[in-house]
Amino acid sequence: MMFIELENRSIVAEKLRDLTELYFVVKEIILYFEEVNPEQKADIQPINELRNAFDHLMRCSSTWLGINANIEANSSLYI
């Protein structure tokens, strides 16, 4: 299984914190747009992109934590 080396964990934690803060900013902008939109409709594309980014983050995290049982340890499959 592929794990992040101990000395790199603080870097990963810092980047994850930055990404989480960015997520909340983007989410707030999407919600604001929905409120000010006269038709009160959500724009599907930004929500879909946010979902895709979250899916990619979870696939990376599962590899980092070694919990992705469907991919062999030395596999070069896309994460």
N, C-alpha and C positions, 0 to 999 in steps of 0.2 A: 504494500500500500504506500501511497505517496503522502508524506507528511511534511509540513513546513518545519525547517530546522528551528531550534529554540531561539537562536539569535535573530531570526527574521520574524518571529511572532509579533514583536512590538511594532515592526514596520507594517505588517498586515493589519494589526489592530488599529493603527493610526489611519491607514488608508480606508479601512472599513468604517471608521468613525466619520471621516470626511465624506465618504459616499453616502452614509446614512443622513448626514446633515444636508447634503445636496438633494437627496430624495425628498426630504420634508419641504424644502423650498419649491421643488418642482411640483409636488403634490398640492401645495398651497396655491401655486399659480394656476394649476388645472381647475381647482375648486373655485377660485376667483373668476376664471373665465366662464365657468358654468353659471355662476351667480349673475354676472353682468350681461350675459348673452340674452338678448330679448326673447329668443325662442326657448330658453331654458333647456337647451340640448347640449349633451356632452359631445365633444369632438373625439371620435373613436381612435384616431391615429395616435395622438400622444398617450392615451391610456394603453393602447396596444404596445407601443414602444416601451413604456414603463414596465409592463408585464413581461415583455421579452428580456429586458435588462435584469429584472428580478430573477427570471428563470436562469439566465446565464450565471448570475451571482450564486444561486443555489447549487448549480452544477459544479462551479468552482469550489464552493464551500464544502460540498459533499466529498470531493476529491481530497481537499485539504484535511478534512476530518477522517478520511478513510472509510466512509460509510456508503460509497457507491459500489454496490455488490455486482452490478451489471458490467463493469469494465475491469479487465484484468490489470494487474499492477503495472506491467510494462507496455500497456497498450498505447498506441499513438492516436487513438480516437479523439475526435473533437470534444472538448469539454464545454 
